[in-house]
């Protein structure tokens, strides 16, 4: 969301939901271990450590919640992960993962959590609604109940590329989609984009609250109008973000205005689409299915 815009899912709603999860008879992380679940929502390896022995928040959480138990779960959520003040899109992602088929221990628990979440979300004009299926099990998405539709920027990954490189990018997108990654890829958004002001909408997408923007750099990418618009929006978000956002990948050595030379990139000349998609999944804390 734009900088300074207040969250629509209020602190009151968030606290009621999180407290209910903490009091529940089953752990919120379900079938997954604690760190494995949290990686699906938060970029733990990109978040700072509060303990000088560790490089990032993932090390902190493992040490204080798994290896030892000197952090309470309340401290984890309210202090370390800042659930009361983080963007709506990430809080929504947290709820969606709690009822994901890979996480939830069964359909009865999923139905109970959906009902619990919706009882509180309804006060703010939101609800969890079925959004598709994976292997016969329902997937859920947080949407508004006031006619505005789902969060327009609630993507894990947005892909920015030139049309000349579509063949490679298309294979990467298919692999990410097959692994249940929420991504913005224009071919998957044809109906949604129909009739929209693309300048305005794409600015919202690339400067929004996605976890990462994967930037496929090439000579064509540096020259074309739409990729230029996308990367300017992405750079705007990167400047404001407190965590890494742009993940550059190169088809060639074309200089890209605005991209610092010190930012590490992936050389796509040495990666197949399958290998590159696996790297993205690893960055998201996922395993290739």
N, C-alpha and C positions, 0 to 999 in steps of 0.2 A: 504494500500500500504506500501511497505517497508519504514522504517524511512529514511527521507531525499530525497526520490524520489519526483520530482516536479509534481504538478497536471497537467493533460492533458487538462482539461477544464480550460481555462485561466481566469485570473482575469478580463480581458476585456469582455469576453463572459459572465461571471457571473454578472458583473455589468450591462451590457445591459439588461440581462434577468430580474434581480431583479428590476431595475428601471422601466422596462416596466410593471411588475406586480404591482408596487406601483402606477403607473399612470392609471392603468386599472379601468374601471367603476365599476367592481365588486371586492370584497375583494378576495385575493388569497386563503383564508381559506374556501371559498365557503359556503357549508351548515353547517360547523362545527364552533364552537367558536374558538377564537384565540389559547388559551392554548390547547384545544383538538386537534387542527390540529398540533401544534408544537410538541406535545408528540409523534406523529406518525413518526417523523423524528429525533428529538433530545432527548437524555435521560435527560430531564430537572431536574429530582429529583437527578441525580448523578452529576450535574454541580454545581459549587460553586456559592454562593450568593455574590453580591457586596453590600448588605444591611444587616447590622448586625441583623436586626429584623427578617430575614428569613433564613431558613436552606439551601435553594438551589435556583437555577435559576428559578424554577417554581414559587416560592413565589415572587421573584423579578418581574417577568413578569406580574403576576396577579396584584400586587400592582401598578406597574407603567404604565401598558397598559390597565388594565380592571377596577380596583377600582379607579385609577386616570388616567390621560392622560398626565403625565409629561415626558414620553419617546416618542420620535417620532418613527415611523415605521422604518425610516432609521437607527436610533440608535440601534434599536432592531436587525436588520439584520447585519449591518456592524460592530457594536461594541460588542453587547452581544452574537450573534450567529456566528459571524466570517464567514459569507458566502463566503467571497473572498478567504479565506485560508484553509477552512475545506477540508477534503479528497474528492476526486472526487465522491466516492461511496455515501457519505452523500448528496452531492449536487444533484446527480442523484436521490437519494431517494426523496429529496425535490420536484423535478420536477415531478416525478412519482405520488406523492401524490396530487399535484395540479390538476391532470387530473384523479384521481381515482374516480370511480362512487359514492363512499360515500361522496366525497368532491365537485366535479364539479356539478354545478346547471343544467346541461343539455348537450345533445350531441352537440349542436351548440357551446357552450362555450368550451367544450372539444376539438372540432375540431379547434377552433380558437387558443387555447393555444398550442396545438400540433404544428400547423403551425408556431406560433410565436417562440416557443422554438427551433424548427428545423432550422429556419432561422439563428439563432445564433450558435447553436450547430454544424451545418455543417461546420463552419469555423475551428473547432477543430477536425473534423473527427468523430462526434457522431450524433446520432439521436434517437428520441423516436419512437419506433415501437410497434405495437400490439403484446402482449405476451400471450394472453388468454382472457377468459371471466369470469365474475361473474354475475349470474342472467341475462344473456343476454346482459350485457354491457361490452365493451372492457376494458381490462387492458393494460397498456403501460409500457415498459421497456426501459431505456436508453442503447443503444448498440453502438459499434463502427461501422463505415462504411468503415473500411479499412481491413476487413476480420478477425479481431481478436475476433469477437463475443462479447457477453455481458461482463460486468465487472465480472470476475471470483469470486470475493470475496464480491459481493454486497448482502449479506444476512443480515437479521435482527437477526437470531438465527442459530447457528450451534450446532448440537447435538453430544455429545461424550459419548459412552457407550460400554459395552461389549456385545457380541452376546448372552450370557446367559440371558441378561436382555431385549432382543428385544421385547418380548410380551408386556411388560409395555410401553416401549419407542414407539413402533409402534402405540399404541392407542393415546399417547400424540402427536405424529407427525401428525396423521390423524386429530385430533382436531385443531391443529395449522394451518394445510393446509386449513381446512374448514373455518377458520377465516382469510384467505388471508395473512398469515404470510410467508414472504420469508425466507425459511429455508434450511439448508443443512442437508439432511437425505439420507444415502447411497442408500436406495431403490428407491428414487425419482431421483437419478442421474446415474442410470445404464448405459444409453447410453453415457452420458457425460464422465463417468469414463473409458469407454471401450478404451483400448489401451494406457492410460496415465501411466506415471511413478507415482505410487501412493505415494511413499515417498515424492517426490517433490510437487505433487499436493495437498496432504493433509496438508503438511506444509503451503502452501499458504492459504488454506481454514481456518485452525485453528489459524494461526498467522496473518490473514488478517484483513479486516475492518468491520467484522460483529459487530453488537451492543453487542451481548452476546454469550458466549459459555456456554450452559447448560451441566454440567458434572454429569453424572449418576454414582455415586461411589458405588462400591461393591467389594467383594473379587476378583471376576473375573476381574473387571476393573483394579484393582491394579496389577494383574499378567500378563495380556495379552500384547502382543507386540504392536499391532496397537493402542489400547487405550493409551499405554505409549507414543507412538510417537505423538498422537494427543494432549495429555495433556502437553507434553514438548513444543510443538508449541504454545499452548494456554498460558502457563506460560510466554513464551517469549513475546507474545503480551501484557499480563497483566502487565509485568514489564515496558514496554514502554508507555502504555496507561495512560492518565491523568484521566480516569474515569473507574469505575468498569467494568469488562469484564466477569470474570468467575462467573457463578452462580452454586454453588455446591448443589447437591441433593443426599441423601444417602439411599441406600437399607439396609445398615448395618453399623457397626462402624469401618470398616477396615481403618487403618491409610493410608494416601495418601502422599507419599514423595513430597515435594514442596508446598503443600497446607497449608497455615498458619492456625493454630487452631482457630485464632480469627475471621476468615471469617464465617459469619453466613450461615448456610445451611438449606435446607428443608428436613425434615424426611419423606421419601416416604412410610415408614411403616404406616404413619398416613394420607396419601393422596391417593385418587383414581386418575387414569390418568386424569379424567375430572377435578378434583379439582386442580391438578398440572398444567394442561394446562391453566386453568383460571388464576392461579397465574402468569404464563409467560405472558399471554395477558395483565394482569394488569401492569406488569413491563414494557411492551411495550406501555402502555397508551391506550390499547384497551379494548373493551367490548366484552364479549362472545356473538356470534350471535346465 
